[in-house]
Amino acid sequence: MKRVQVNLTGHAYNEETQYRLMIDFGEGKTQVKHAYVDVALAHSDVRLRVGHDKRPYSRQQIASIGGLSLIERAITDSTFRA
């Protein structure tokens, strides 16, 4: 199979503590794409995220491969992939 992904999201303990775990089993190797816990601080809109997630400033990681304007991703993307 080209790509199989398991995506688990939900709440732990209460509504203010959320988690996400995404594992990619594609092309014969296993990679953790996302693994984080997100906690609201003092019942406010401020949240603390701890774990492994996409870089918010990387267009190549946020956009799907079909939505990129170039055919391939940059060399730095594969070296410093988040």
URQUIMO-V982349 format. One record per residue. SS is DSSP state (H for helix, E for strand, - for the rest). Layout:
<<SS> <SS>>
This chain:
<<-> <-> <-> <-> <E> <E> <E> <E> <E> <E> <E> <-> <-> <-> <-> <-> <E> <E> <E> <E> <E> <E> <E> <E> <-> <H> <H> <H> <-> <-> <E> <E> <E> <E> <E> <E> <E> <E> <E> <E> <-> <-> <-> <-> <-> <-> <E> <E> <E> <E> <E> <E> <-> <-> <-> <-> <-> <-> <H> <H> <H> <H> <-> <-> <H> <H> <H> <-> <-> <-> <-> <-> <-> <-> <H> <H> <H> <H> <H> <-> <-> <->>
